[in-house]
């Protein structure tokens, strides 16, 4: 395993030990779901679930990502109350900017190979 993958091991172990209820993930969309006609500096997902984006070769065989809309809406309201310029989305698919690191941090069943697919 290469050095970049070895760097994930301590975080994998921490997640396995702590089993957090929520991960707050910050990543770059890579112009997959948002295009230059609406590419906000900061966009917060407030939906219940997010599908895997088709980045040109069909969606990767990864499960959808479960959202925590109540917490996300609370965070969004707090940012707006503090005059932070935010955009929000609910049903945009997620790309490799989030899915690759998440797939390295948590075990999962590839989509299409298991009856129920979800991130723990």
N, C-alpha and C positions, 0 to 999 in steps of 0.2 A: 504494500500500500504506500502511495506517495506521501511526501511531507504535508501537502495541503489536506489530505484526508486524515492524517494522524492528528492534526490540530483540532478536529472535531471530537476526538475521543473524550477529553475531559468534560466537554459540554454534554455529550451523550450520557456520561456517567452521572453528572449532576442532575440532568433531567430524569433519568431513571430512578435516582434516589429520592428526589424532591417531588416528582410527579405534579408539577404545577397545573392549576385549573385553566390558566390562560397564558398565552405568550403574546407579547406586544412586539410585533415584527415590523421593522422599518426597512424598506427596500426600494429599488428603482424599477419602475414598470417597463422600461426599455421600449416605449411606444408600441406596446402590444394592445392594451385596452384603452389607452388615452393617446390621442393624436395631437399634433401641433396646433390644431384649432381650439383645443381645450387641454392644455398640459399644465396643470397647477403645480406650484412649488410643493404644496402639501395637500394630500388627499387622504381621507380616512374612510376605510370601509366600515359600514354600519349595518351590513346584512347578516343574515343567519347562516349563509353558506356561500362558498365561491367555487365555481367550476375551474377546471384546468384549461388554460388558453391553448388554442391551436396556433402555434408559432410558425406555421408554414408546412409542417410535415405531419399534421394531425396532432391531437392532444397527446401529451405524454401519458403513459399508463400509471397515473397516480390518482389517488382518491381526491374528491373535493375537500376543500378546507372548511371546517366548521368555524363560523363566526360567533362572536359574543355581542349581539346587537345592543343589549342593555348597557353593558360596560362601554362599548364604543360610542354610543350616543351620549353617555355621561361625560366621557373624555372630550368629545366634540363640543358639547355645550360649554364645558369649562374653558376650552381654547377660545371659542367665540366670545365668551364673557370677558376674557382677557384681551380682546381685540386682536386675536391671532387670525390671519387670513387663511381660511380653510375651504376646501371643497370636500364633498362627501359622495360616496357611491354605495350601491347595494348589490348590483348583480353583474358587475364586470368580472370577467375571468382573470385568474392570476397566472403570471408567467414564471419563467425560470429564476427570475430575481428573488422570488420568495420560495418557489417549490424546490429548487436544487438544495439550498441550505436546509430547509425543513426536512427533506427526504434523507439528508445525511445525519440529522439530529435525532429523528424518531423512527422507529421501525414502523412499517406499514405494509399492507397487502396491495400489490399492483392492481389497478383497476382492470376488471374483466377476468381476473383470475380468482376472485373470491366472491362469495355471496354478498357480504356487506363490507364496504370499504369506508373507513373513516380514520382520521388521525386520532390517536389516544387523547 
